[in-house]
């Protein structure tokens, strides 16, 4: 049971985690591997969780963490018995998921992503809270899409789906049909702290709720759910995560309907009884602000 399932049942104690945006020194980072189905593995290191599909046709990789980890990630892929990465998918544009793009692009991988990922990577965000320089040409997605596309590889049908975003305006959900696996990107954080809705990158909590509803209704109790951050999950935990977000949104909506200002809404501490643990990307004030901005969007 993860922290959101526990929250939904009894406000139980959460897991511990380190914010993935804290890049720091990468020398001691270890890439660990969890094989979740024949020909599909998840790589954990620092940054967004990586999925690798491999077989006789080609290797497809979902996200690539930070640039200094690229050679370690390559070694982990090779240790699976997989060929070098031929296709690379970015679930969204944040640098803890796309930092290895330049390395893998130069090595010959074709990069795929939603249209808005390329749009945001071209200028970067040099003045933001997490400054990101403009992406070099080799790091940019070369195949982009508005709604999605499909790979037929290694006997698998792999769907790339834009369901409306929510974390950003370019979130892709990746689903292996036959193997009943879904990679959520940062639409799902399975770590302590609050969900990060990046309103500066087109994120919106209502789009997030709709995306989560579409996924949870399409999967089943046997589906293996890969979160953007944190350990492997499942349908029940994803539903609990969505339930928590919906409850938070309802409380903030009520405060706005009562005529409160954003500052007054934050001061009211509407999430005070949420036991979501310490750490994560943002605290309760930032989450309330993201919900408030989504209401006004």
Secondary structure, DSSP 8 states (H G I E B T S, - for coil): --HHHHHHHH---------TT-----TT---EEEEEETTEEEEESSSS-EEEE-SSS-EEEE----GGGHHHHHHHHHHTT---EEEEE-SSS-HHHHTTHHHHHHTT-EEEEEHHHHHHHHH-BTTSTT-B----GGGS-SEEESSEEEEEETTEEEEEE----SSSSS--EEEETTTTEEE-GGG-EESSSB----GGGT--HHHHHHHHHHHHHH--TT-EEE-SEES-B-HHHHHHHHHHHHHHHHHHHHHHHTT--HHHHHHTTTTTT----S-SSB-HHHHHHHHHHHHH-
